[in-house]
Amino acid sequence: MKTIVVFALTLIFTQAVYSQKNIDPKDIREKMQWFADAKLGIFIHAGIYAVNGIDESWSFHNKKIGYADYMKQLSGFTLKKYDPAYWADLIRESGARYSVITTKHHDGVAMYDTHMGDLSIVKKSPARRDMIKPFFEELRKRNIKCGAYYSLIDWSDNNYPGFLKDSARYVVSKDYDRWNRFRKFFQGQISEINTLFKPDLWWFDGDWEHSGEEWEAQKVRSIILSGNPQAIINGRLQGWGDYETPEQNFPVSRPNFSWWELCMTSNDNWGFHHDNNWKTPYEVITIFVDVVSNGGNLLLDIGPREDGTIPEEQIHILKELGAWNRKHEESIFSTVGGLPQGHFYGPSTLSKDSTTLYLFLHGRQEGPVMIKGLKNKIEEVTVLGNGTKLQPKVVGKISWSPIPGLVYIDVPASAADKYVTVLKIKLDRPLSLYRGQGGLQ
Ligand code: GLC
């Protein structure tokens, strides 16, 4: 019943959003299916900011460094050890099904050979090469979907009105000709990237600086979809995207979106930085599980150095995450969000037909775990990736009342995973929950 209600609400929500935009909700659900099943993506912030290890673009905008000094980093950007096949192997090893890379950040430096201007690592840095094409080729060989991050904001382009945090070049409403020149430029780059690389996913950023009318967001969407009809577009396009992108902070209650993705850094910065506040594999895995349990994806960021190498700590996180994913694959990939809050004190997921429930136990948890309000009969409980079978015990069931008892499952220490243990619970039929307030009926 609960599954049906959630499904109906999702449908109504999806229809409401997409009918405004003449997008057929059935088509959109088909288009979004690989994304809904993917669960994990790897975000890559590659840029000249890695040379000094400073904030990506924001460092000059916020005046931590002068613009000229910021741009001097171009001459230190070499990519001399760039190995896109290794990157793609590592991403595959992590278990991720897609990856999103910066084609241009707010600093305006294109990471590919743009023909719309000169500011690119191809024309202005010793790297002298396009980073994007070889990376996408390697991803595609491994069946990993390719995403292009593109900043709408371009603080370097002379026709872009914003520049430093407290100074603007001009006001759009007072000089529409100039703004139109910028629109031609950025929309030209979008067409170019769309044709050159055919991204499976577009990840816009910076839409907050202008309205949908000013960006011509609807037109941007149609430029992309006319050349690349199956492309997915993230939500940072003033209402013209396909899914929501909460950033860094985990939502406490389950987000009310059809599709969403938490983007998160592996330390506290997007690009390569002198920052040792690394998240541990345990933290990353528990956050990942929490996201998936709430029906979302995790887009986990790494920031390579200017020579194209990836910091060891990030490699370690990706490998540990990958090993955990391989052991627990069926509980994560191609599942749907789990039990609503209150039935189990922890994350959970469900098979698409909701006849299998997966419970996630943080840390080296042992002893009894408990499920409330489960009307189903349990056919079997196993510890995933370990094979141990456990015996559930039903407590407090009144024989003549339809209200279910509490299910206790005792987990032995020997079954615990070093990060997150997963219990697989095979149900007798699709999940059915009691949501009432107790009492005798
Ligand atoms: C923010 C920042 C940007 C970063 C992005 C990633 O929007 O402006 O620097 O690339 O988050 O989500």
Residues whose N, C-alpha, C, O or C-beta is under 5 A from the ligand:
A	BS01	GLC	E56 D205 C263 W270
